[in-house]
Amino acid sequence: MAGYADATEIPGIFLRAMLLLIGGYHADREGGDVFVKAEEAAKSLCRAKRWWAI
């Protein structure tokens, strides 16, 4: 699990970022505006944990 022993140990902020990205990629498969906004939102969530980057 990418450095975590169990899926329950993954911080919620990363789970939310993953869901945002997955939803954005699914909604906008052509790489348009929704895609870009989902990436920006996920990056802003991950900035709370400065040691992690997308």
C-alpha positions, 0 to 999 in steps of 0.5 A: 500500500505505498509504504503503509502496512494496511489500507486503513493507515492511509491518511484520509486526505490522500484518499480524498485526493485519489477519489478526486483524481479518479472522478476527474479522470473518469468524467473528462477522459479527453483531458479537458477542464474537469481533468485540470480542476481535479488535479488542482484540487488534489494538489491543494489537498496534498499540500497539507502534507508537505512531504508528499507530492503528486 
